[in-house]
Amino acid sequence: MKFDIYGRFQVEVRREHDGWSVYRSEQGKRCPLHDVVIPGQLAGDEIAIYLDDVFHEYAGLGQAVRRMPD
């Protein structure tokens, strides 16, 4: 799943080894974001809300984390 973080950058979240792995996507490459840990029991449809909690300091007025088409 890919997410746009307030129009500032994009992250990709993948289910790996019974947990979630988070990568920052930029210029055709992915870099792991080891400091962002998503609980393994979190459902896929809850991830945008979780990412909003994690990255809320980047938000501007009226901006949101949104899931991008796969």
N, C-alpha and C positions, 0 to 999 in steps of 0.2 A: 504494500500500500504506500502511496506517495501522498505527502501532505505539503501544502504551501503554508509557511509560517509567517503570517501577517504581510505577505508580499515581499519579505526580506530575504528569505532563503527557503530551500526545500529539504525535506528529510524523507527517507524511505524507511519503512518499518517492515521487517520480515520475521516470520515465525521460524525460529531455529532452535533445535534441541529443547523442546518443551518450554521455550521462553521467547521473548521478543528481542530482536537486535535492531539498533537504530543507526542509520547512516546519513550523513549529510551529502546531498547530491549537488555537484557543481561542475560545470564544463565537461560533461561526459564521464565523470569519475565519481566514485563513492568513497567517502572516508568515514570510518566508524566513529560514532559519538559514544565513547565509553562512559562518559559522565552522565548520560541519560539512561536510566534504568527503568524499564516498564515492567511492572509485575506480571509474571507469567500467567496468572489466572485472569488477567484482564481480557475481556472479550474484544474482538476486533472493532465492533461498533462503538466502543468506549475510548478508543485511542485518541481521537481528535480532542476530546474533552481533557484527557490526561496531558496531552502535549500543550494544550492551552494553559493548564495549570503550571507546567514546567517553564514555558517560555513567555509567560504573561508580561514580563518586563520589556519585551520587544514590541508590545502592542501599541498601536496608536488608536485614537478615537474611532470607533466604528469598525475596526479591523478584527478579523477572526482567523483561526486556524481552519483550513478547509481541506477536505480530501480531494485529491486530484484524480482524474480518470486514469485507470490502469492501462 
